[in-house]
Amino acid sequence: MFHTSEPSYLSYLLLFIATFVVVSADNANITIPLNKTITLADKELYGDFVTIKSNSVIRLSLTDINKYVHFIIFQVHSHLYNVTLYNNTLTQNSFISGTNIGLYGKVKPPDTYYVINNNTIDIKLYISIHGYRSSDPIPGGCNLEFPLYISPFMYVKYTKDMISVDASSAQHPKDPDCLGVNKLITMKFYRLYLYERNFGEDSYFEGLRNMMTLAKIQENGDEVPQTLRMKFLRRLLGAYPGTGSIYVAVAYHILNNSVYSIYVPTHTYACSPLEGCEILDDITSQFFCAALFFIGLFICYFGHRFFTTEMFLVGMFSGILITYTIIPMWTDLDRPALLFASGMSGIFMGAIWLLFWWFYGIPVLSVFLSTMYLGYVLAAIVYYRAPAGPTIFENDGTFWTIFVVLMLLTAVSLSPVTYLSNILCCAFLGAYATVFALDHYIGSNLKYIVINTMRRAVVESFNNAVLAPPYQWRDAIATLLWVLLATSGFLFQHYHNRGKPPFPPPPRSISTRMPEPTSYGTIGNRGRRNVSVETGGDPTIVDYNTNERTPLL
């Protein structure tokens, strides 16, 4: 990422003074030879680490440049703290600040580059210099948006839901006026995920170096496809806060892929590690997450046994999901208030669904909501793991039609086996609720199976986002735990309910027997006995005083 400053005479004066200050400091001068041979797959002339002291400047001079190199892209990468890069031209907008920055430079005569560290700590930098021939496109050479006339870097913005990656147009050598950019140049974007919940410097630089050359990009990166409604210079992606990602763009000649140039790679964690990347950053969220863990375990192993409680919980989660999705469309509430409102709505909906079972007691209809939930999660999994870039999912009408059809197909196909389907729903959904709660603590991303679907309903332009979630060892462990919980929960409930009625009677059909009215001097019908009457054959049982109050047993 990079940050820019408004041009001012004071800025130029400070840069000019820093230039002379650094010349007098021997330990701040670095000479870099650029005599390495460039190949089709590797155009990196130089790549190495350097540590810059706090509140200091280093000067980097170039020497012994490869005679086939026509221009270079000088890159500077830091991890979390911004640095400033400029060259000896000291012209307007000739400097850039950020963590992943770079400048275009000519080699005849070679420029001298300066890096300023205005932070109070020493910073580890990775310096990379790429050399290109005269036939290669200039990355960012047809820039119309970024602050530098030639902007070979990329711009990353993120929210809690989406990441936006932008690059400026590349310039073809035969098109200096940038009149046929789309006809001569094609752009491809690539992404590499870092390890989940790993904010370390070593992990970051390892991932960055794996996206420096074309050979490494094609080996380690995944192409981010262009969606129909997005510009070919922009990519929208789903955000997974806490999971770092490296992005890079490559500009190819439209007829010859051997003619290309690479933009300065950039990165983001979809959050700020310096400010904290904790998702559950308030007590209300932590309470709901802990409650979800225990409720999930209860449903997974005892949901069918306590059928009335299951009906209430299914209705409650319906209210929570609907309210949590709809309220952000109308108003902007902070998370604790939104969770509280969703909880109140969930309790109300749970009571309504429980009353439905209480009065009607139809198992097929009562279980239908559970099977719809199962269909919801299965449809969400399809959306979550769908290949990147299917245009069929970009249209909202088509997407939601497919989504609802998958839900209904699941519910209808399970309706003939109501008993087994209810146990299956309890085990599968209860296991996912448990994993969803644990997911916030172990750092995996399975929680986004449901969250991405909610984003699709609420977040503007999320239909243009490429999901392509990471699947690493934490996700594999969470998936294995999900399968084990669901399997053991299904077998446990099926074994525990063997030989019993498939469903309990609705509470309304079990009326409490009131004691018969008695008064002084009267005797109730307690202790009634059946009288056996001989009628010449087998004795006949005669039951006296049988009415609606007579017990079944």
C-alpha positions in Angstrom: 0.0 0.0 0.0 1.1 3.6 -0.4 0.2 7.0 0.9 0.8 10.3 -0.8 1.3 13.8 0.4 0.2 17.1 -1.2 3.1 18.8 -3.0 4.5 21.8 -1.2 7.7 23.9 -1.3 8.4 22.7 2.3 8.3 19.1 1.1 10.8 19.8 -1.7 13.0 21.7 0.7 13.1 18.9 3.2 13.9 16.4 0.5 16.6 18.6 -0.8 18.2 19.0 2.6 17.9 15.3 3.3 19.8 14.6 0.1 22.9 16.5 1.2 22.7 15.2 4.8 22.8 11.6 3.6 25.8 12.2 1.3 27.9 13.0 4.3 27.0 9.8 6.1 29.2 6.9 4.9 27.0 4.2 6.5 23.9 5.6 4.6 25.4 5.0 1.1 24.7 1.8 -0.8 25.9 1.1 -4.3 24.0 -1.5 -6.2 25.4 -3.3 -9.3 22.8 -4.1 -12.0 24.8 -6.4 -14.2 22.7 -9.5 -13.8 21.3 -11.0 -16.9 17.5 -10.8 -17.3 15.5 -13.7 -18.7 11.9 -14.2 -19.8 10.8 -15.6 -16.5 13.0 -13.4 -14.2 13.6 -9.7 -14.8 14.7 -8.9 -11.2 18.2 -7.4 -11.5 18.6 -7.0 -7.7 16.8 -8.1 -4.6 18.1 -7.9 -1.0 17.3 -6.7 2.5 18.6 -3.6 4.2 17.8 -2.1 7.6 17.2 1.6 7.8 17.7 3.4 11.1 15.0 5.4 12.8 14.7 9.0 11.6 17.4 8.6 8.9 17.9 8.5 5.2 19.8 6.1 3.0 21.1 6.8 -0.5 21.2 4.1 -3.1 23.3 4.5 -6.2 23.2 2.3 -9.3 26.2 1.1 -11.2 27.3 -1.4 -13.9 23.9 -1.5 -15.5 23.1 -4.3 -18.0 23.4 -2.8 -21.5 20.1 -4.4 -22.6 18.1 -2.7 -19.9 16.1 0.3 -21.2 14.3 1.3 -17.9 14.0 0.0 -14.4 11.3 -0.1 -11.7 12.9 0.6 -8.3 10.9 -1.0 -5.5 11.0 -0.6 -1.7 8.9 -2.8 0.6 8.4 -2.5 4.4 6.1 -4.5 6.6 3.9 -2.3 8.7 5.5 1.2 8.8 5.5 3.7 5.9 8.7 4.9 4.4 9.3 7.6 1.7 11.0 7.0 -1.7 12.3 9.7 -4.1 15.0 10.2 -6.6 17.4 12.9 -7.5 15.1 14.7 -9.9 13.2 16.5 -7.1 10.4 17.4 -9.4 6.8 17.9 -8.5 5.2 14.7 -7.3 8.4 12.8 -7.6 8.2 11.0 -4.2 5.9 8.4 -2.8 5.2 7.2 0.7 3.8 3.8 1.9 4.8 0.2 2.6 4.9 -1.1 -1.0 6.2 1.7 -3.2 8.2 2.1 -6.4 9.4 4.5 -9.0 10.1 4.4 -12.7 13.6 5.3 -13.7 15.8 5.6 -16.7 19.3 4.2 -16.9 21.0 6.8 -19.0 22.0 8.6 -16.9 21.0 6.4 -13.9 19.0 8.1 -11.1 20.0 8.1 -7.5 17.4 7.0 -5.0 16.7 8.0 -1.4 14.6 6.3 1.3 13.5 8.2 4.3 12.4 6.6 7.6 10.5 9.1 9.7 9.5 6.5 12.3 11.1 6.1 15.7 12.1 2.5 15.2 14.5 0.8 12.8 12.8 -0.8 9.8 13.7 -3.8 7.7 13.3 -3.1 4.0 13.4 -5.3 0.9 14.9 -3.5 -2.1 14.0 -4.9 -5.5 15.0 -3.5 -8.9 13.5 -4.9 -12.1 15.0 -4.2 -15.6 13.1 -4.1 -18.8 13.9 -3.9 -22.5 12.7 -1.1 -24.8 9.9 -3.4 -26.2 8.3 -4.0 -22.7 5.3 -2.0 -21.6 5.9 0.6 -18.9 3.8 -0.2 -15.8 1.6 2.7 -14.9 2.8 4.7 -17.9 -0.7 5.8 -18.9 -1.7 6.9 -15.4 -4.7 9.2 -15.0 -5.6 8.7 -11.3 -2.5 8.2 -9.2 -0.2 11.0 -8.0 2.9 10.3 -10.0 3.1 10.8 -13.8 4.3 7.2 -14.1 2.8 5.1 -11.3 4.1 1.5 -11.3 2.7 0.7 -7.9 -0.8 -0.5 -7.0 -3.4 0.9 -4.6 -5.2 -1.2 -2.1 -8.3 -0.2 0.0 -10.2 -2.4 2.3 -13.3 -2.5 4.5 -14.4 -5.2 6.8 -16.2 -6.8 3.9 -14.2 -6.2 0.7 -10.8 -5.5 -0.7 -10.3 -3.2 -3.7 -7.1 -3.5 -5.8 -6.3 -0.9 -8.4 -3.6 -0.3 -10.9 -3.0 2.4 -13.6 -2.8 1.6 -17.3 0.5 0.4 -18.7 2.0 2.2 -21.7 3.0 0.4 -24.9 6.3 1.6 -26.4 4.6 2.3 -29.7 1.7 4.2 -28.1 3.3 7.1 -26.2 0.0 9.0 -26.2 -1.9 6.1 -24.6 -4.6 6.0 -27.3 -4.8 2.3 -27.7 -4.2 0.9 -24.2 -7.0 -1.6 -24.2 -6.1 -2.8 -27.7 -2.4 -3.3 -27.1 -2.1 -4.2 -23.4 -3.9 -6.8 -21.3 -3.8 -6.9 -17.5 -3.8 -9.9 -15.2 -4.0 -9.8 -11.4 -2.7 -12.4 -9.1 -3.1 -13.1 -5.4 -1.2 -15.1 -2.8 -2.5 -15.8 0.7 -0.2 -15.6 3.7 -0.6 -17.9 6.7 -3.8 -17.2 8.7 -3.4 -15.1 11.8 0.3 -14.7 11.1 1.4 -11.1 11.2 5.1 -11.8 11.4 7.7 -10.0 9.4 9.3 -13.2 8.1 6.1 -14.6 6.8 5.3 -11.3 5.0 8.7 -11.0 3.3 8.6 -14.7 2.3 5.2 -14.2 0.6 6.4 -11.0 -1.0 9.5 -12.6 -2.5 7.3 -15.4 -3.9 5.5 -12.8 -6.0 8.5 -10.9 -7.4 9.2 -12.6 -10.7 6.8 -14.0 -13.4 7.9 -17.6 -12.8 7.2 -17.3 -9.0 3.9 -15.4 -9.6 2.7 -18.2 -11.9 3.9 -20.9 -9.5 2.6 -19.4 -6.2 -0.2 -17.0 -7.1 -3.8 -17.5 -8.2 -5.2 -15.4 -10.9 -8.0 -13.0 -9.9 -10.5 -13.0 -12.8 -12.1 -9.8 -14.1 -15.8 -9.6 -13.4 -18.3 -8.3 -16.0 -19.1 -5.0 -14.2 -15.6 -4.1 -13.1 -12.9 -2.1 -14.9 -10.1 -4.2 -16.2 -7.7 -2.2 -13.9 -9.7 -3.0 -10.7 -10.4 -6.2 -8.8 -12.9 -6.6 -5.9 -12.3 -9.4 -3.5 -14.0 -10.7 -0.4 -12.2 -9.7 2.8 -11.0 -12.2 5.4 -9.6 -10.0 8.2 -6.5 -11.5 9.8 -5.4 -13.4 6.7 -2.7 -11.5 4.8 -2.6 -11.5 1.0 -0.1 -10.3 -1.6 -1.4 -8.8 -4.9 0.5 -8.1 -8.1 -0.5 -7.1 -11.6 1.2 -8.1 -14.8 0.9 -6.1 -18.1 1.2 -8.3 -21.2 1.3 -7.4 -24.8 -2.0 -8.6 -26.1 -0.4 -10.7 -28.9 2.9 -11.7 -27.2 3.0 -12.9 -23.6 6.8 -12.8 -23.6 6.6 -9.0 -23.7 5.4 -8.0 -20.2 6.2 -5.9 -17.1 5.3 -6.4 -13.4 3.8 -3.8 -11.1 5.1 -3.3 -7.6 3.4 -6.0 -5.4 1.3 -4.8 -2.6 -0.3 -6.4 0.5 -3.1 -6.1 3.1 -4.4 -8.0 6.1 -7.9 -6.4 5.7 -7.3 -4.9 9.1 -4.5 -3.0 10.9 -2.2 -5.3 12.9 -0.9 -2.2 14.7 -4.4 -1.4 16.0 -5.5 -5.0 16.4 -7.2 -7.5 14.1 -9.6 -9.1 16.7 -13.0 -9.7 15.3 -14.6 -10.2 18.8 -13.5 -6.9 20.2 -16.5 -6.3 22.6 -18.1 -8.2 25.5 -21.4 -8.6 23.7 -19.8 -10.4 20.8 -17.8 -12.6 23.0 -20.9 -13.5 25.0 -22.8 -14.5 21.9 -19.9 -16.5 20.6 -19.6 -18.4 23.9 -23.3 -19.0 24.0 -23.3 -20.3 20.4 -20.6 -22.8 21.3 -22.7 -24.4 24.1 -26.0 -24.2 22.2 -24.3 -25.9 19.2 -23.1 -28.8 21.3 -26.5 -29.2 22.9 -28.3 -29.3 19.5 -25.6 -31.6 18.0 -26.1 -34.3 20.7 -29.5 -33.7 22.3 -31.5 -31.6 19.8 -34.0 -34.3 18.8 -34.4 -35.6 22.4 -35.5 -32.2 23.6 -37.6 -31.5 20.6 -39.6 -28.6 22.1 -36.3 -26.9 23.0 -35.1 -27.5 19.4 -38.2 -25.8 18.0 -37.6 -22.7 20.1 -33.9 -22.6 19.1 -34.6 -23.0 15.4 -37.1 -20.2 15.5 -34.7 -18.1 17.6 -31.8 -18.5 15.1 -34.3 -17.6 12.3 -35.1 -14.3 14.0 -31.4 -13.6 14.7 -30.3 -14.2 11.1 -33.1 -12.3 9.5 -32.8 -9.3 11.9 -29.0 -9.2 11.7 -29.3 -9.1 7.9 -32.1 -6.6 7.5 -31.3 -4.0 10.1 -28.0 -2.8 8.5 -30.1 -2.1 5.3 -32.1 0.6 7.1 -29.8 2.0 9.8 -26.2 2.0 11.0 -26.0 0.4 14.4 -22.8 -0.6 16.3 -22.3 -4.3 16.8 -23.4 -4.5 20.5 -26.7 -2.8 19.7 -27.2 -4.9 16.6 -26.6 -8.1 18.5 -29.0 -7.1 21.2 -31.7 -6.2 18.8 -31.1 -9.5 16.9 -31.3 -11.4 20.2 -34.6 -9.9 21.2 -36.0 -10.6 17.7 -34.7 -14.2 18.0 -36.4 -14.8 21.3 -39.7 -13.5 19.9 -39.4 -15.7 16.7 -38.5 -18.7 18.8 -41.6 -18.3 20.9 -43.8 -18.0 17.8 -42.3 -21.2 16.3 -42.7 -23.0 19.6 -46.4 -22.0 19.8 -46.8 -23.4 16.3 -45.6 -26.8 17.5 -47.6 -26.5 20.7 -51.0 -26.0 18.9 -50.6 -28.0 15.8 -48.0 -30.6 16.5 -47.3 -31.6 12.9 -43.8 -33.0 12.7 -43.4 -32.6 8.9 -44.1 -28.9 9.1 -42.2 -28.3 12.3 -39.1 -30.0 10.9 -39.4 -28.2 7.6 -37.7 -25.1 9.1 -34.7 -27.2 10.2 -34.3 -28.7 6.8 -34.5 -25.3 5.2 -31.7 -24.2 7.5 -29.7 -27.3 6.3 -30.4 -26.3 2.7 -29.3 -22.7 3.5 -25.9 -23.9 4.8 -25.4 -26.3 1.9 -26.2 -23.5 -0.6 -23.9 -21.2 1.3 -21.1 -23.8 1.0 -21.7 -23.9 -2.8 -21.3 -20.1 -3.0 -18.3 -20.1 -0.7 -16.4 -22.7 -2.6 -17.5 -21.9 -6.1 -14.7 -21.4 -8.6 -13.5 -17.7 -8.8 -15.3 -15.7 -11.4 -18.5 -17.6 -12.4 -20.5 -14.9 -14.2 -23.8 -16.7 -13.3 -23.5 -15.5 -9.7 -23.0 -11.9 -10.5 -26.6 -11.2 -11.3 -28.5 -10.9 -8.0 -31.8 -12.3 -9.4 -30.1 -15.4 -10.8 -28.0 -15.9 -7.7 -30.9 -15.7 -5.2 -33.1 -17.9 -7.4 -30.4 -20.6 -7.5 -29.8 -20.2 -3.7 -33.5 -20.6 -2.8 -34.0 -23.5 -5.2 -31.1 -25.3 -3.5 -32.7 -24.7 -0.1 -36.1 -25.9 -1.2 -34.7 -29.0 -2.9 -32.9 -30.0 0.3 -36.0 -29.5 2.4 -38.3 -31.3 0.0 -36.0 -34.2 -0.5 -35.7 -34.8 3.2 -39.4 -34.4 4.0 -40.2 -38.2 3.4 -37.8 -39.2 6.2 -38.8 -36.6 8.8 -37.3 -38.5 11.8 -33.9 -39.1 10.3 -33.8 -35.7 8.6 -34.4 -34.0 11.9 -31.5 -35.9 13.6 -29.3 -35.1 10.6 -30.2 -31.4 10.8 -29.5 -31.3 14.5 -26.1 -33.0 14.1 -25.0 -31.0 11.1 -26.2 -27.6 12.1 -25.2 -28.0 15.7 -21.7 -29.1 14.7 -21.4 -26.0 12.4 -22.6 -23.7 15.2 -19.9 -25.1 17.4 -17.2 -24.8 14.8 -18.4 -21.2 14.0 -17.8 -20.2 17.6 -14.4 -21.9 17.7 -13.5 -20.4 14.4 -13.0 -17.0 16.0 -10.4 -18.4 18.4 -8.5 -20.8 16.2 -8.2 -18.3 13.3 -9.7 -20.3 10.4 -12.2 -18.9 7.9 -15.2 -21.4 7.9 -17.3 -18.8 9.6 -17.4 -16.9 6.2 -19.6 -19.7 4.7 -22.5 -17.9 6.3 -21.0 -14.4 6.6 -20.4 -14.2 2.8 -24.0 -15.0 2.1 -25.1 -12.2 4.5 -22.6 -9.9 2.8 -24.2 -10.7 -0.5 -27.6 -9.6 0.8 -26.4 -6.4 2.5 -23.1 -5.1 1.1 -23.3 -3.0 -2.0 -21.3 -4.3 -5.0 -20.5 -7.5 -3.2 -21.9 -9.4 -6.2 -18.8 -8.2 -8.1 -16.4 -9.5 -5.5 -14.3 -12.6 -6.1 -14.5 -14.8 -3.0 -11.8 -17.5 -3.4 -11.3 -18.0 0.3 -8.1 -19.4 1.7 -8.0 -23.1 2.8 -5.1 -23.8 5.0 -4.2 -26.1 7.9 -6.5 -24.3 10.3 -9.4 -24.6 8.0 -8.6 -28.3 7.5 -8.6 -28.9 11.3 -11.9 -27.0 11.6 -13.5 -29.0 8.7 -12.3 -32.3 10.3 -13.8 -31.2 13.7 -17.1 -30.3 11.9 -17.3 -33.8 10.3 -16.4 -35.6 13.5 -19.0 -33.6 15.5 -21.7 -34.1 12.9 -21.1 -37.8 12.6 -20.9 -38.6 16.3 -23.9 -36.4 17.0 -26.0 -38.2 14.4 -25.0 -41.7 15.6 -25.5 -40.7 19.3 -29.0 -39.3 18.8 -30.0 -42.2 16.5 -28.8 -44.8 19.0 -30.3 -42.9 22.0 -33.8 -42.7 20.4 -34.0 -46.3 19.2 -37.2 -48.1 20.3 -38.9 -44.8 21.1 -41.6 -42.9 19.2 -40.0 -40.8 16.4 -41.5 -37.6 17.8 -43.0 -36.6 21.2 -46.6 -35.6 21.4 -47.1 -31.8 21.2 -47.3 -30.2 24.7 -50.9 -29.1 24.1 -52.1 -32.8 23.8 -50.7 -33.6 27.3 -53.1 -31.8 29.5 -52.4 -31.8 33.2 -55.0 -33.9 35.2 -56.6 -31.7 37.8 -57.8 -33.4 41.0 -61.5 -34.0 41.2 -63.5 -31.6 43.2 -64.2 -32.8 46.7 -66.2 -31.4 49.6 -66.7 -32.3 53.2 -68.6 -35.6 53.6 -67.9 -36.7 50.0 -65.5 -39.3 48.7 -63.8 -39.0 45.4 -63.3 -41.7 42.8 -59.8 -42.4 44.0 -58.8 -46.0 44.0 -61.3 -47.2 41.4 -61.0 -50.8 40.6 -62.1 -52.7 37.6 -64.8 -55.3 38.4 -64.8 -58.7 36.9 -68.2 -60.1 35.9 -68.8 -63.7 35.1 -71.2 -64.1 32.2 -70.9 -67.8 31.6 -67.8 -67.5 29.6 -64.6 -65.5 30.1 -64.6 -62.9 32.7 -65.4 -59.4 31.3 -63.7 -56.3 32.5 -66.2 -53.6 33.3 -64.8 -50.1 33.8 -67.1 -47.8 35.7 -67.2 -44.0 35.7 -65.0 -43.7 32.5 -64.9 -40.1 31.2 -62.5 -37.6 29.7 -60.6 -37.4 33.0 -59.8 -41.1 33.1 -56.1 -41.6 32.9 -54.7 -43.5 29.8 -52.9 -45.9 32.1 
